Amino acid sequence: MLDTEPGAFIFGSWKNVFVGVWESQATMPAVERMVRATNVVNDLYPNGRSTIHIVANGADLPTAEVRTHFVNALKKNAGQLACVAVVVGGTGFWTSALRSFVTGLRWLAPRSFDFRMSTTIEEVAQWLPAEHGKRTGVDLDPRRLAQVLEGWAAPRGYSR
């Protein structure tokens, strides 16, 4: 674990994968803390890393200012990013709005890394290890990755 604020987020890493679980709306201070946490992972793994964000059901949409901060962080770290995955589960208006937000991020982000939006942790665990391994040389066990992500996300409001 690299940083946490109860009820808001948890940031950590497993091998050379940064994981962010968002329990509530991403704010400017939270994104600044995320950037500091990713810098730690960048320093530990100069040959590249992947990032997985999991959004708990019901977290409010980030503001336009926060979206810009996310895009700037992606641009700044593009050279070290192998893959980025965002998990937005659930159904309904909230899910559609959040998926639109993530799609907008992708349009503004550099194309040097693979970027996927998924509806489940299992989808990410099946896709990410192969691409991550090709780009970073670090092997990830899909089953263990899913266990790590579920272990961090389930207590924080993520549900399938």
N, C-alpha and C positions, 0 to 999 in steps of 0.2 A: 504494500500500500504506500502510495506517495503523498496523497493528500485526501482529506475528506471533510465534508461539512454535513453533519447529520440532517437528513431531510432535504438536502440539496444535491449532493454528488459524492462520488467516490472515484478517485483516480489511482490507478496502480499499473503494475506491469507483470507479465508472465513471459519469461524468456525475453525476446525482443519485440514484444507486442504490448503497446500501450492500451489500456482499457479505461474507458470513462463510462460510468453509469450515472445517468441524469435522473434524479428523482423529482426535480421541479424545474421551473424555467431557468435556462442558462442566462446568467447575468454577466455584466462586464467584469466584476470582480472574480466571478467563478471562472470565466474564460481566461482571465489573466493568470489565475492559479493553475489552470489546465496547461497554459503555455509554459509556465515554470516547471511543472511536472514532466511535460514532454521533453523539455531541455535536459532533464536528468537522464531520461531514457536515450536521447540522442547522444549524450556524452558516453554512456555505457556501451552503446552499440553504434559505432561510427559507420559500420557497413550497411546500415539500413534497419528499418523497423516497419511494422504495420500498426495501424490504429483501429480499434473497434469502439464505437459508441453505442450504448444501449439506452434507449429512452423509455422510462417507466410510463405506464398508461396514465394519461391525464396531465402530464407535465405541460405547462403553458408554452406557447410558441415564443421563441426568442424575438427580441426587437430587431429592427433593421440595423441598428448600431451594433448589436451583438453579432448579427449575420456577417457584417463587414469585418468584425474582429476575427470570426472563424475563418473567413476567406483569406485574410491577411496571414493568419497562422498557417493555413495550408500552403500558401505561396512561399512563405519563409522556410517551411520544412520540406518543400517538394523534392529536393534533392536527396533527402533521407527516407522518404516514404516509399514503401513497396506497395502496400495496399491500405485502403481505408474502407471500413464497413460500418454501416449504420443500421441498427436494428430498431424498427418501429413496428411493434405488434399492435394487435387490437383491430377494431373496426369502427366505422362511423366517421362523423365529421372531423373530430379531433385527429384521427389517424390520417385522413386525407389531407388535412391542412399541414400536418407535420411532414408528411411525405413530400408535399409540394415545396415546403421549406428546404428539405434536404436536396431535392432535385434542383432547386435554385442554386444551392451551394455548389453542386457539381458543375453547373454551367459556368460558374465564375472561377472555379478552381483550375489549377494547372492539369494538363493531361499526362504528366509524366508518371503517374501511379494509377493503379487499378482502383476503381471506386465502385462499391456496390451498396445498394440498399436492400435489406432483407426484412422479412416479416418474423423470422424466428432465429434464435441462436443456433439451432441445428443447421439452418441454411448456411450461416457464416462458417460454422465448423466444418462443413463439407466442402465449401469453396476455398476458403482462405489458405489452408495449409499448403496446397500444391503451388499456388501462385506465390505465396510468401517464400517458400523454399527456393523456387526458381530465382527470385529477385534478391534474396538475402543469404542464401546458403544455409539457413537454419531450418531444420526439420521440426515440424509441429505435429503431434499426434491429434487427429481430429476429435477423438473421444475425450481425451484429456482437456483439450481446449474447450469443448462444450461444457465439461464439468466445472472448469474454472469460471467460465462466464456465468453459468447458472448459479454457482455458489455466491458470486458477487451480486448478481442481478435480482434473484428471487426475493431475498429479504428486503429489497429496496423498491418493491412495487412493480417489477416487471412480471407480466404474465403472458402466456402464449395466446 
